[in-house]
């Protein structure tokens, strides 16, 4: 039997499309359906390594988990990873295919449509139902020509669309009605109904608003979804989510971790397991802030443009704060791009990140990095220097060597040594992402700073949250009606 499909598009970015697809995937999986997520085109530096050796957006990996299946490169066949204000790395069916600026990418779309439809056909063959997620806004009619992300895909694959509006940001009536107004009538006809997301308060108070949207658009109202607080416990799709992140007050916190947030930050979900811990006070630092004098640990996250983010770190004065933190006896951990920043130099011999040349690193680790065109994408497991196990993944371009590599951060299961540690033992660098997801590994880090053992089973927490999200949607959305609208 041919799989059904339903597409969720939004009136804008960050309206909750990824979360709703994840919740729907878990709700339908709980009913016994073989569910597969699919996002034709994504733009995010928060990525995951798949079992078939490629990379996709982190949100699609979460949606696959919600559907209780392994993530595949075909769930997100086109991934754009911004490297500068005007350019991005292009990943097609899991493999990096060079870089493109906005204009060049628009010209490439007709060719990319073939890969999108090929991956969609592959995903459909494994499913009872495919839940498709759009990108950005459905109303970006200026990008409609050769579109592969929203209405262009929906029309080409003949997938019915549900439009999501975000009432939390205000103007949801205008955003939904306005989308109907600007869309080509044939595109608008592809939309079968709408959801209002992130409602706070009594949904009955918005009954007249729902009726107005139905009357003006002719679309069916399928639910008003209250704000889901548990969303903060799930990996976010991209750095847009960081803009509204506030520091969680934790009266029983015993360890303070400071994290500079730089313009091209990548895979910031490495922090999620730490933030879930009651003992951890996680402080995200933006330019204009200083590293707290009482911070126990500074973490430098991965970056899609390491050299540019190193310059931004210096411009913000964080390098001075980090040096002072080290003099006070503090600990620093560099993850991926952060590891490269900690070394003496970063060489870019072929201009992968800009002009060919060499830049000085922070000089806290006696290593040097050479950026390379070859990208390492691999799931890994092993033990850190203290013998504590971990599982995670590597996703980086570059080779790092030097004397501090003799003190490896970790030993991988294949016997190879990974990462570097300073002679003092307080400066560490590694290419391993997902390190803190392992409860025993996280406990070891907390115990290092006398903060006790991990209080959270992180994998269980994510699955419990997905089940809660599924129940949340089931209580406020007519899932049977959504199934009847799928085709």
C-alpha positions as CSV (number, residue, x, y, z in Angstrom):
1,X,0.0,0.0,0.0
2,X,1.3,3.5,-0.9
3,X,2.2,5.5,2.2
4,X,0.1,8.5,3.1
5,X,1.7,11.9,3.6
6,X,1.0,15.2,5.3
7,X,3.1,18.4,5.3
8,X,3.4,20.9,8.0
9,X,4.4,24.4,6.9
10,X,4.6,27.6,8.9
11,X,3.7,31.3,8.6
12,X,7.3,32.1,9.7
13,X,10.4,30.5,11.1
14,X,10.4,29.1,14.6
15,X,6.6,28.7,14.8
16,X,7.0,25.1,16.2
17,X,6.9,23.0,13.0
18,X,9.7,20.7,14.1
19,X,8.2,20.1,17.5
20,X,4.7,19.4,16.1
21,X,6.1,16.9,13.6
22,X,8.1,15.2,16.4
23,X,5.0,15.0,18.6
24,X,2.9,13.7,15.8
25,X,5.5,11.2,14.9
26,X,5.5,9.8,18.5
27,X,1.7,9.9,18.7
28,X,1.3,7.9,15.5
29,X,4.1,5.6,16.3
30,X,2.3,4.9,19.6
31,X,-0.7,3.9,17.6
32,X,1.3,1.4,15.7
33,X,2.0,3.3,12.5
34,X,5.3,3.1,10.6
35,X,6.1,6.8,10.6
36,X,8.9,8.6,8.8
37,X,9.8,12.3,9.1
38,X,11.0,14.2,6.0
39,X,12.2,17.7,5.5
40,X,13.2,18.5,1.9
41,X,15.4,21.4,2.7
42,X,16.8,22.6,6.0
43,X,19.1,25.4,7.1
44,X,20.9,24.6,10.4
45,X,24.3,24.2,11.9
46,X,22.7,21.8,14.5
47,X,23.3,18.5,12.7
48,X,23.4,14.8,13.5
49,X,25.4,11.9,12.0
50,X,23.2,9.1,10.6
51,X,23.6,5.4,10.7
52,X,24.3,5.5,6.9
53,X,27.3,7.7,7.4
54,X,25.9,11.1,6.4
55,X,24.5,14.1,8.2
56,X,21.0,15.7,8.5
57,X,19.4,18.4,10.6
58,X,19.2,17.7,14.3
59,X,15.5,18.2,14.2
60,X,15.0,15.3,11.8
61,X,17.2,13.1,13.9
62,X,14.9,13.9,16.9
63,X,11.8,13.3,14.7
64,X,13.2,9.9,13.7
65,X,13.7,9.1,17.4
66,X,10.1,10.1,18.1
67,X,9.1,7.7,15.3
68,X,11.3,5.0,16.9
69,X,13.4,4.6,13.8
70,X,17.1,5.2,13.0
71,X,17.8,8.5,11.2
72,X,18.7,8.4,7.5
73,X,20.2,10.9,5.2
74,X,17.0,10.7,3.1
75,X,15.0,12.2,5.9
76,X,16.6,15.6,5.1
77,X,18.2,15.4,1.6
78,X,19.2,19.1,1.3
79,X,20.9,20.7,4.3
80,X,22.4,24.2,4.2
81,X,25.0,25.0,7.0
82,X,25.7,28.7,7.1
83,X,29.4,29.6,7.1
84,X,29.2,33.3,6.6
85,X,26.6,36.1,6.2
86,X,26.2,35.2,2.5
87,X,27.4,31.6,2.0
88,X,26.7,28.1,3.3
89,X,28.0,24.6,3.0
90,X,25.7,22.5,0.9
91,X,25.0,18.9,2.1
92,X,23.1,16.7,-0.4
93,X,21.8,13.3,0.8
94,X,24.2,13.4,3.7
95,X,27.4,14.4,1.8
96,X,29.0,17.9,1.6
97,X,28.9,19.2,-1.9
98,X,30.9,22.5,-1.6
99,X,29.6,25.9,-0.7
100,X,27.1,28.3,-2.3
101,X,26.0,31.9,-1.8
102,X,22.3,32.7,-1.9
103,X,22.2,33.5,-5.6
104,X,24.1,30.4,-6.6
105,X,21.9,28.2,-4.4
106,X,18.7,29.6,-6.1
107,X,20.2,28.5,-9.5
108,X,21.0,25.1,-8.2
109,X,17.4,24.3,-7.0
110,X,16.1,22.7,-10.2
111,X,18.9,20.1,-10.0
112,X,18.4,19.6,-6.3
113,X,14.8,18.8,-6.8
114,X,15.8,15.5,-8.3
115,X,17.6,14.5,-5.1
116,X,14.7,15.7,-2.9
117,X,12.1,13.7,-4.8
118,X,14.4,10.6,-4.9
119,X,14.8,10.7,-1.1
120,X,11.1,11.3,-0.6
121,X,10.3,8.2,-2.7
122,X,12.8,6.1,-0.6
123,X,11.3,7.3,2.7
124,X,7.8,6.6,1.5
125,X,8.7,3.0,0.7
126,X,9.4,2.4,4.4
127,X,6.4,4.1,5.8
128,X,2.6,4.0,6.5
129,X,2.7,7.7,6.8
130,X,5.3,10.4,6.1
131,X,5.2,13.6,8.1
132,X,6.8,16.4,6.0
133,X,8.2,19.6,7.5
134,X,8.5,22.8,5.5
135,X,11.2,25.4,6.0
136,X,10.9,29.0,7.0
137,X,7.7,30.6,5.8
138,X,5.1,29.4,3.3
139,X,4.5,33.0,2.3
140,X,8.0,33.7,0.9
141,X,6.6,34.1,-2.6
142,X,9.8,35.8,-3.7
143,X,11.4,32.4,-3.4
144,X,8.6,30.4,-5.0
145,X,10.4,29.9,-8.3
146,X,12.0,26.4,-8.2
147,X,11.0,26.1,-4.5
148,X,11.9,22.7,-3.0
149,X,11.1,23.5,0.6
150,X,7.5,24.4,0.9
151,X,4.7,24.8,-1.8
152,X,7.1,23.8,-4.6
153,X,7.6,20.4,-2.9
154,X,4.0,20.1,-1.8
155,X,2.7,20.6,-5.4
156,X,5.4,18.4,-7.0
157,X,4.7,15.5,-4.6
158,X,1.0,16.3,-4.2
159,X,1.1,16.4,-0.4
160,X,-1.7,18.1,1.5
161,X,-0.5,21.0,3.8
162,X,-1.4,22.0,7.3
163,X,-0.3,25.6,8.1
164,X,1.0,26.5,11.5
165,X,0.7,30.0,13.1
166,X,2.5,31.1,16.3
167,X,0.2,33.1,18.5
168,X,3.0,33.7,21.1
169,X,4.7,36.2,18.8
170,X,1.5,38.1,18.2
171,X,-0.4,38.8,15.0
172,X,-1.4,35.2,14.3
173,X,-4.7,36.1,12.6
174,X,-2.9,38.4,10.2
175,X,-0.1,35.9,9.6
176,X,-2.5,33.1,8.6
177,X,-4.9,35.3,6.6
178,X,-1.9,37.1,5.0
179,X,-0.4,33.9,3.9
180,X,-3.7,33.0,2.1
181,X,-3.7,36.5,0.5
182,X,-0.1,36.3,-1.0
183,X,-0.1,32.7,-2.1
184,X,-0.9,31.7,-5.6
185,X,-4.5,30.3,-5.6
186,X,-3.2,26.8,-6.7
187,X,-0.7,26.8,-3.8
188,X,-3.4,28.0,-1.3
189,X,-5.6,25.2,-2.5
190,X,-3.0,22.7,-1.3
191,X,-3.6,23.8,2.3
192,X,-6.3,21.8,4.0
193,X,-6.3,23.4,7.4
194,X,-4.4,25.3,10.1
195,X,-3.1,25.0,13.6
196,X,-2.5,27.8,16.1
197,X,0.5,27.0,18.2
198,X,2.1,28.2,21.5
199,X,-1.2,29.5,23.0
200,X,-0.9,30.8,26.6
201,X,-4.1,31.0,28.7
202,X,-7.6,29.7,28.0
203,X,-7.9,28.6,24.3
204,X,-11.7,29.3,24.5
205,X,-10.8,33.0,24.6
206,X,-9.5,32.7,21.1
207,X,-12.6,31.0,19.6
208,X,-13.7,34.1,17.8
209,X,-10.2,34.5,16.3
210,X,-10.3,30.9,15.0
211,X,-13.7,31.5,13.5
212,X,-12.4,34.6,11.8
213,X,-9.4,32.8,10.3
214,X,-11.7,30.0,9.1
215,X,-14.2,32.4,7.5
216,X,-11.6,34.5,5.7
217,X,-9.3,31.7,4.5
218,X,-11.8,28.9,4.0
219,X,-9.3,26.6,5.8
220,X,-10.4,24.2,8.5
221,X,-9.3,24.8,12.1
222,X,-7.6,21.7,13.4
223,X,-6.6,22.8,16.8
224,X,-5.2,25.5,19.2
225,X,-2.1,24.0,20.8
226,X,-1.1,25.4,24.2
227,X,2.5,26.3,24.8
228,X,4.5,23.2,25.7
229,X,7.1,24.0,28.4
230,X,8.9,20.7,27.9
231,X,10.2,21.9,24.5
232,X,13.3,23.3,26.3
233,X,14.3,19.7,27.1
234,X,14.4,18.7,23.5
235,X,17.2,19.5,21.0
236,X,16.4,22.7,19.0
237,X,16.6,22.9,15.3
238,X,18.9,25.9,14.9
239,X,20.4,28.9,16.6
240,X,17.2,30.9,16.3
241,X,16.2,29.1,19.5
242,X,19.1,30.5,21.4
243,X,17.9,34.1,20.9
244,X,15.1,33.6,23.3
245,X,17.0,31.4,25.8
246,X,16.9,32.6,29.3
247,X,19.0,31.4,32.2
248,X,17.2,28.8,34.2
249,X,17.2,29.6,38.0
250,X,18.5,26.6,39.9
251,X,18.7,27.3,43.7
252,X,20.6,24.0,44.3
253,X,23.2,24.5,41.6
254,X,26.7,23.6,42.7
255,X,28.7,24.0,39.4
256,X,28.7,27.0,37.2
257,X,29.5,26.5,33.5
258,X,30.1,29.5,31.2
259,X,29.6,29.1,27.4
260,X,30.3,32.0,24.9
261,X,27.7,32.0,22.2
262,X,29.4,33.0,18.9
263,X,27.9,33.9,15.5
264,X,28.4,30.5,13.8
265,X,27.8,28.3,16.8
266,X,27.1,24.7,15.8
267,X,25.7,21.6,17.6
268,X,24.9,23.6,20.7
269,X,22.6,20.7,21.7
270,X,25.8,19.4,23.3
271,X,24.8,21.5,26.2
272,X,21.3,20.1,26.7
273,X,22.2,17.2,29.0
274,X,24.1,19.6,31.2
275,X,21.3,22.1,31.4
276,X,18.9,19.3,32.4
277,X,20.9,18.7,35.6
278,X,19.6,20.5,38.7
279,X,23.2,20.9,39.9
280,X,24.4,22.8,36.8
281,X,24.1,26.6,36.4
282,X,24.6,27.0,32.7
283,X,25.5,30.6,31.7
284,X,25.3,31.5,28.0
285,X,27.5,34.5,27.3
286,X,26.8,36.9,24.5
287,X,29.1,39.8,23.5
288,X,29.0,42.4,26.2
289,X,29.0,39.8,29.0
290,X,32.0,38.6,30.9
291,X,33.0,35.1,32.0
292,X,31.9,35.0,35.6
293,X,34.7,35.0,38.1
294,X,33.2,32.0,39.9
295,X,32.8,29.8,36.8
296,X,34.1,26.3,37.3
297,X,34.2,25.3,33.6
298,X,34.3,27.2,30.4
299,X,33.1,25.3,27.3
300,X,33.9,26.5,23.8
301,X,31.3,25.0,21.4
302,X,31.7,23.8,17.8
303,X,31.6,26.4,15.0
304,X,30.7,26.2,11.3
305,X,33.3,28.9,10.7
306,X,36.0,28.4,13.3
307,X,38.3,31.3,12.2
308,X,35.4,33.8,12.0
309,X,34.1,32.8,15.4
310,X,37.6,32.9,16.9
311,X,37.8,36.5,15.7
312,X,34.3,37.2,17.2
313,X,35.5,35.7,20.5
314,X,38.5,38.1,20.5
315,X,36.3,41.1,19.5
316,X,34.0,40.4,22.5
317,X,37.0,40.2,24.8
318,X,36.3,36.6,25.8
319,X,39.9,35.6,25.2
320,X,40.9,37.9,28.1
321,X,38.3,36.4,30.3
322,X,39.3,32.9,29.5
323,X,42.9,33.6,30.2
324,X,42.0,35.0,33.6
325,X,39.8,32.0,34.2
326,X,42.8,29.7,33.6
327,X,45.0,31.7,35.8
328,X,42.5,31.3,38.6
329,X,42.8,27.6,38.2
330,X,39.6,27.1,36.1
331,X,39.0,24.4,33.5
332,X,38.3,24.8,29.8
333,X,36.8,22.3,27.4
334,X,36.8,22.8,23.7
335,X,34.4,20.8,21.5
336,X,35.2,20.5,17.8
337,X,35.7,24.0,16.6
338,X,36.2,25.1,20.2
339,X,39.1,22.5,20.3
340,X,40.6,24.0,17.2
341,X,40.4,27.5,18.8
342,X,42.3,26.4,21.9
343,X,45.5,25.5,19.9
344,X,48.4,27.6,18.8
345,X,47.4,28.1,15.2
346,X,44.7,27.3,12.7
347,X,45.8,26.9,9.1
348,X,43.5,27.3,6.1
349,X,45.7,26.3,3.2
350,X,43.0,26.2,0.5
351,X,40.7,29.0,1.7
352,X,37.8,26.8,3.1
353,X,36.7,29.6,5.5
354,X,38.0,32.6,3.6
355,X,41.4,33.9,2.5
356,X,44.3,31.4,2.5
357,X,46.4,31.9,5.6
358,X,47.2,31.1,9.2
359,X,45.7,32.6,12.4
360,X,46.8,32.5,16.0
361,X,44.6,30.4,18.3
362,X,44.2,31.0,22.0
363,X,47.5,29.1,22.7
364,X,46.0,27.1,25.7
365,X,46.7,23.7,24.0
366,X,50.0,22.9,22.4
367,X,48.4,21.7,19.1
368,X,47.9,23.1,15.6
369,X,45.0,22.6,13.3
370,X,45.0,22.4,9.5
371,X,41.6,22.8,7.9
372,X,40.9,20.2,5.2
373,X,38.3,19.7,2.6
374,X,37.6,16.1,3.7
375,X,34.9,15.9,6.3
376,X,34.9,13.3,9.0
377,X,31.4,12.0,9.8
378,X,31.3,9.0,12.1
379,X,29.5,7.7,15.1
380,X,32.1,6.8,17.8
381,X,32.3,5.3,21.3
382,X,35.1,4.7,23.8
383,X,36.3,5.9,27.1
384,X,37.8,9.2,28.3
385,X,41.1,9.4,30.1
386,X,39.5,8.5,33.4
387,X,38.1,5.3,32.0
388,X,34.5,6.5,31.8
389,X,32.5,5.3,28.7
390,X,30.9,7.6,26.2
391,X,29.1,7.4,22.8
392,X,28.8,10.2,20.4
393,X,29.8,11.3,16.9
394,X,32.5,13.3,15.1
395,X,31.6,15.9,12.5
396,X,34.5,18.1,11.4
397,X,36.8,19.3,8.8
398,X,40.4,19.6,9.9
399,X,43.4,17.7,11.4
400,X,44.8,18.6,14.8
401,X,48.3,17.5,15.9
402,X,50.9,18.6,18.4
403,X,52.6,17.6,21.7
404,X,49.4,17.8,23.8
405,X,47.9,15.0,21.7
406,X,50.3,12.7,23.6
407,X,47.9,13.2,26.5
408,X,44.7,12.0,24.7
409,X,41.3,13.1,25.8
410,X,39.8,9.8,24.9
411,X,40.5,6.3,23.5
412,X,38.0,5.2,20.8
413,X,36.7,1.6,20.6
414,X,39.0,0.9,17.7
415,X,42.0,1.7,19.9
416,X,42.9,5.1,18.4
417,X,43.5,8.1,20.6
418,X,41.4,11.3,20.3
419,X,41.7,14.8,21.5
420,X,44.3,16.5,23.6
421,X,44.9,17.6,27.2
422,X,47.3,20.2,28.6
423,X,50.1,19.3,31.0
424,X,48.0,20.8,33.8
425,X,45.1,18.6,33.0
426,X,42.8,21.6,33.1
427,X,42.6,22.4,29.3
428,X,41.0,19.8,27.1
429,X,40.0,19.5,23.5
430,X,38.0,16.9,21.6
431,X,36.1,16.4,18.3
432,X,33.5,14.3,20.1
433,X,29.9,15.6,20.1
434,X,27.2,14.1,22.3
435,X,29.7,13.5,25.1
436,X,27.4,14.5,27.9
437,X,24.5,12.4,26.8
438,X,26.0,9.4,28.5
439,X,24.9,9.6,32.1
440,X,28.1,8.1,33.5
441,X,30.2,10.6,31.6
442,X,28.2,13.5,32.8
443,X,28.4,12.2,36.4
444,X,32.2,12.1,36.1
445,X,32.3,15.8,35.0
446,X,30.0,16.8,37.9
447,X,32.0,14.9,40.4
448,X,35.2,16.6,39.1
449,X,33.8,19.8,40.5
450,X,32.3,18.3,43.7
451,X,28.8,18.7,42.3
452,X,27.7,15.1,42.9
453,X,26.5,12.5,40.4
454,X,24.1,13.1,37.5
455,X,20.5,13.3,38.8
456,X,18.9,12.8,35.4
457,X,18.8,9.8,33.0
458,X,19.0,11.9,29.9
459,X,17.9,9.4,27.2
460,X,14.9,8.5,29.4
461,X,14.1,12.2,29.9
462,X,14.0,12.8,26.1
463,X,11.8,9.8,25.5
464,X,9.5,10.8,28.4
465,X,9.3,14.3,27.0
466,X,8.4,13.0,23.5
467,X,5.6,11.0,25.0
468,X,4.3,14.0,26.9
469,X,4.5,16.0,23.7
470,X,2.5,13.4,21.9
471,X,-0.2,13.4,24.7
472,X,-0.2,17.2,24.6
473,X,-1.0,17.2,20.9
474,X,-3.6,14.5,21.2
475,X,-5.4,16.5,23.8
476,X,-5.6,19.6,21.6
477,X,-5.4,18.5,18.0
478,X,-7.9,16.2,16.1
479,X,-5.3,13.6,15.1
480,X,-7.9,11.4,13.4
481,X,-9.0,14.3,11.3
482,X,-5.3,15.0,10.3
483,X,-5.0,11.3,9.3
484,X,-8.1,11.6,7.1
485,X,-6.6,14.7,5.4
486,X,-3.4,12.9,4.6
487,X,-3.0,11.5,1.1
